[in-house]
């Protein structure tokens, strides 16, 4: 998630200035309509590339590679096996295979059979994995050889991702029977009730995303992407379905490489990687290692970096560009319910006044609306609830019609009277130039001593201190039953700020209830398996106090 800079909002009351109509203004900013091809299921784009360049490498990994023709044949073989098990349109099929070539085989095999894939990470606890399979209604689970010992839940049958015996039918895929409005995948997100929500995404919205990416950033056979994201996080959708659709290759980093920044950087420098796609935290873990590689071999290949899914540290773009001098940095955002990415911002010179990288503008055929409680568009500079509409929207929540009705509402603002709007649960405002400012979650505001606190405001102030490289603020339960504000600070290189000076720095600009009760110094921020900031893993302070330094975890 990213936030945009504060900008002076347009003053509608200024002398001689007509008051702009908020609805007309937002309609103009949302004029994103652009035609795109959506001919059949999205994997047909890969099949076309397999016919055009059968001997080109589609997938690489440590110690091996698969050509487009080989991947196509192996996926066809799996597709026929799944079809023999009854898979067809709208059949959810689980995928539980380790990172490597079988991951791509499994994804394309399920789609070629006509089904929709449901990621089940091998690292998930069995109880959680069983819950996802049950919620999705999965009856078949694609597994790797040697996974037979994993405890399958009742009613779920395993299918091997790579049958050892060639199938005479593998030269051609089965007719999938699916169209552009069929479900391509179901990715689960956390639910506020404790029940995971499966987001079902159709082939049509994927076609729109892939068309925008290619038009905007020129993807093609000259590209090799480095995939570091787990299948259960929707950034992986573009790595596996987008890059091969353009004739580009993808290098699948294995679990050891994903865990070790030095190994990952070695891949980035050794392989001809032109494209990086991850949450910011994943790339930030490489940043301390970059300085020694300026001008080194392998630093000239990377041309494009996509960062999304969480807050991007303000220092990160320049740290990357200082080594990979030809790289364009792009920040993207949106929601899982809006097909991976639906807004974007190309990062140029970082403005010192920014809180973080701007949220940006909608991509092709996406609409972003900022509205009041009556769903009326807000004027520029006025905060409101953020809604997303257009061709980017998911089908809804898999097997949860009531939740779908609550979150996906009829579109009363956009050009399509049959359209829908997704209630993101986020707060935002438009700047006078039509660039969005992200203001946090509606439910992300916290109360400290009875007062509402926007954590981003505290973080912004702390980042303005010369001794602070990065910071995350959290509200933690306090012994008195209230909540205490805790700041987790990564010091700037060569700096050792004290708790006292940081608290004084905040107190000079913000009310006393926004001054952190505790400061924890950390070397870096922990990440989840998806590469997002893992707030739950941040250490609890030993005790709170106005001057007590709470330690630096290793």
URDA-V626032 format. One record per backbone hydrogen bond with DSSP energy under -1.0 kcal/mol. CO is the residue of the C=O (numbers start at 1). NH is the residue of the N-H. If there is no record, write none. Layout:
CO,NH + CO,NH
//
This chain:
11,14 + 14,17 + 21,25 + 22,26 + 23,27 + 24,28 + 25,29 + 26,30 + 28,31 + 30,32 + 32,365 + 41,44 + 42,45 + 43,47 + 44,48 + 45,49 + 46,50 + 47,51 + 48,52 + 49,53 + 53,56 + 54,69 + 56,68 + 58,250 + 59,66 + 60,252 + 61,64 + 64,61 + 66,58 + 66,59 + 67,71 + 68,72 + 69,73 + 70,74 + 71,75 + 72,76 + 73,77 + 74,78 + 75,79 + 76,80 + 77,81 + 78,82 + 79,83 + 80,84 + 82,87 + 83,86 + 88,91 + 91,116 + 93,118 + 94,142 + 95,120 + 100,103 + 101,105 + 102,106 + 103,107 + 104,108 + 105,109 + 106,110 + 107,111 + 108,112 + 109,113 + 110,115 + 111,114 + 116,93 + 117,186 + 118,95 + 121,124 + 125,129 + 126,130 + 127,131 + 128,132 + 129,133 + 130,134 + 131,135 + 132,136 + 133,138 + 139,157 + 140,94 + 141,159 + 142,96 + 143,161 + 144,147 + 147,150 + 150,152 + 153,156 + 157,141 + 159,143 + 167,170 + 169,172 + 179,182 + 180,204 + 182,203 + 184,117 + 185,201 + 187,199 + 189,197 + 191,194 + 197,189 + 198,398 + 199,187 + 200,395 + 200,396 + 201,184 + 201,185 + 202,206 + 203,207 + 204,208 + 205,209 + 206,210 + 207,211 + 208,212 + 209,213 + 210,214 + 211,215 + 212,216 + 213,217 + 214,218 + 220,223 + 223,249 + 224,274 + 224,275 + 225,251 + 227,253 + 230,233 + 233,236 + 234,237 + 235,239 + 236,240 + 237,241 + 238,242 + 238,243 + 243,246 + 243,248 + 244,247 + 249,225 + 250,60 + 251,227 + 254,258 + 255,259 + 256,260 + 260,264 + 261,265 + 262,266 + 263,267 + 264,268 + 265,269 + 266,270 + 267,271 + 271,273 + 274,303 + 274,304 + 275,226 + 276,306 + 278,308 + 279,283 + 280,284 + 281,285 + 283,286 + 286,289 + 287,290 + 290,293 + 293,296 + 296,299 + 303,328 + 304,276 + 305,330 + 306,278 + 307,332 + 313,316 + 315,319 + 316,320 + 317,321 + 318,322 + 320,323 + 320,324 + 323,325 + 324,327 + 328,305 + 329,347 + 330,307 + 331,345 + 333,342 + 333,343 + 335,338 + 336,339 + 337,394 + 339,341 + 342,363 + 343,333 + 344,361 + 345,331 + 351,354 + 360,436 + 361,344 + 363,366 + 365,391 + 367,389 + 369,387 + 370,378 + 371,385 + 372,375 + 376,372 + 379,382 + 384,428 + 385,371 + 386,424 + 387,369 + 388,422 + 389,367 + 390,393 + 396,200 + 397,400 + 400,404 + 401,405 + 402,406 + 403,407 + 404,408 + 407,423 + 409,421 + 416,419 + 419,411 + 421,409 + 422,388 + 425,442 + 426,386 + 427,439 + 428,384 + 429,437 + 430,381 + 431,434 + 435,431 + 436,359 + 437,429 + 440,427 + 446,453 + 448,451 + 451,448 + 453,446 + 454,457 + 454,458 + 455,459 + 456,460 + 457,461 + 458,462 + 459,463 + 462,465 + 465,468 + 467,492 + 470,490 + 472,488 + 474,486 + 476,484 + 478,481 + 482,478 + 484,476 + 485,517 + 485,518 + 486,474 + 487,520 + 488,472 + 489,522 + 490,469 + 490,470 + 492,495 + 498,502 + 499,503 + 500,504 + 501,505 + 502,506 + 503,507 + 504,508 + 506,509 + 506,510 + 511,514 + 512,515 + 517,545 + 518,487 + 519,550 + 520,489 + 526,534 + 528,531 + 532,528 + 533,535 + 534,537 + 535,538 + 551,521
//
